[in-house]
Amino acid sequence: MPAPLAIAEIITEKKAKYGRYIDTKQWDKFGEVALPDAELSFIGPDGSILKAGNTSFIFPSSAAFTKFFSTFFAKAQTLHMFGPGDLQLQGPDEVRAVWAMEDQIILNNTAGLVEIRGGGYYHETWKRVNGDWFLKSLRLERTYQKTSLLAKIFVGLDRLGLSIV
């Protein structure tokens, strides 16, 4: 059954904060959106787990997620955009949500030549805790990803242990 409007509004606002906090690098505010034990995973268009170097994008906690991405995005400009959510009430304290998304990552000081763009769908579970709603799990399933040639070269060098960034 669709989530009641009041619940959907709260979760939609928190989803907007999720993107804004990442893009503006307000990692200290991520606890306003996600539970400490939130599980976050990111899947490529081919169904494989996304990676940066040897790090798989599967995080068992919001702290592990923010620790990795605060460093990973420190030298980048990012933008995350979400479409309207499909929010379904699973019980009095649980909502399942699916959001269309597009993102862009541009590495600083590269004249825009190192960039990754992509899109797909977030599949999420939100839980009510002490009267407020928080992200419990997130799985981004990308439907496409476009990586600039220089970004592919940087990723290849990183896999060889020759990171130049």
Number of C-alpha atoms within 10 A of each C-alpha: 9 13 20 11 10 8 15 20 12 13 24 17 11 19 19 14 17 21 17 16 17 19 18 12 19 14 17 11 13 20 15 15 23 25 20 16 15 21 21 21 19 19 19 18 15 11 11 12 16 19 14 12 15 9 11 14 17 18 19 15 18 22 19 16 19 19 12 14 15 15 11 11 18 12 14 17 16 21 15 17 14 19 11 10 19 15 23 17 18 15 11 9 13 19 26 22 22 20 20 18 20 19 16 19 20 21 19 16 10 11 9 13 14 20 22 18 16 18 22 20 19 21 18 19 22 25 22 15 11 6 8 14 22 24 28 23 22 22 17 22 23 22 16 13 16 13 15 16 13 14 17 15 14 18 18 15 15 16 13 10 11 11 13 8 9
